[in-house]
Amino acid sequence: MDNLTDGLKKILLAGVGAVALTAEKAGEILEEMVEKGEITVEQGKALNQELKRTVKENAGKKENEEKDLNKIVDGLSSDELSKLKEIIAAAENK
């Protein structure tokens, strides 16, 4: 069961990491656009604030999803749990 829980946590953390990396790259792109004069500094600040708010909202959703997943896993039969372990193992091998 711990392996399954660890696998699910890894998947969720990967999602959170992807969101964080996307936010970081988007911030860099905004800075470049400001430097090139494609957008104003004020527009860049506004877009960056919106991006940060969106990232925070998505991070909160990921935490709730982890709690929901724990409830789902606890309710699985042994056959369902075995199948889920196979799916996770296959995903880890990719």
C-alpha positions in Angstrom: 0.0 0.0 0.0 2.9 2.3 0.8 4.3 1.8 -2.7 0.9 2.7 -4.2 0.6 5.8 -2.1 4.2 6.8 -2.9 3.4 6.4 -6.6 0.3 8.6 -6.4 2.2 11.2 -4.5 5.0 11.2 -7.1 2.4 11.7 -9.9 0.8 14.6 -8.0 4.1 16.2 -7.2 5.2 15.9 -10.8 2.0 17.8 -11.8 2.7 20.5 -9.2 6.3 20.7 -10.4 5.1 21.1 -14.0 2.8 23.9 -13.0 5.6 25.7 -11.1 8.0 25.3 -14.0 5.4 26.7 -16.4 4.8 29.7 -14.2 8.6 30.3 -13.9 9.0 30.2 -17.7 6.0 32.3 -18.3 7.4 34.9 -15.9 10.7 34.9 -17.9 8.8 35.4 -21.2 6.9 38.3 -19.7 10.1 40.0 -18.6 11.5 39.5 -22.1 8.4 41.1 -23.6 8.7 44.1 -21.3 12.4 44.5 -22.2 11.6 44.4 -25.9 8.8 46.9 -25.5 6.2 44.5 -26.7 4.2 45.1 -23.5 4.4 47.8 -20.9 5.8 47.3 -17.4 2.4 47.7 -15.9 0.9 45.1 -18.3 3.8 42.7 -17.4 3.1 43.2 -13.7 -0.6 42.6 -14.1 0.0 39.5 -16.2 2.5 38.2 -13.6 0.1 38.7 -10.8 -2.6 36.8 -12.6 -0.2 34.0 -13.3 0.8 33.8 -9.7 -2.9 33.7 -8.6 -3.6 30.9 -11.1 -0.6 28.9 -9.9 -1.8 29.2 -6.2 -5.3 28.1 -7.2 -4.0 25.1 -9.1 -1.6 24.1 -6.2 -4.6 24.1 -3.8 -6.6 21.9 -6.2 -3.7 19.4 -6.3 -3.7 19.1 -2.5 -7.4 18.4 -2.6 -6.9 15.8 -5.3 -4.3 14.0 -3.2 -6.8 13.8 -0.3 -9.5 12.5 -2.7 -7.1 9.9 -4.2 -6.3 8.6 -0.7 -10.0 8.1 -0.1 -10.4 6.3 -3.4 -7.4 4.0 -2.8 -8.6 3.1 0.7 -11.9 2.0 -0.9 -10.4 -0.3 -3.5 -10.7 -4.1 -3.4 -7.5 -6.2 -3.5 -8.1 -6.9 -7.2 -8.6 -3.3 -8.1 -5.5 -2.4 -6.0 -3.4 -4.9 -7.9 -4.6 -3.5 -11.2 -3.8 0.0 -10.1 -0.3 -1.1 -9.0 0.3 -2.6 -12.5 -0.8 0.7 -14.1 1.5 2.7 -11.9 4.5 0.3 -12.5 3.9 0.6 -16.3 3.8 4.4 -16.0 7.1 4.5 -14.0 8.8 2.3 -16.6 8.0 4.7 -19.4 
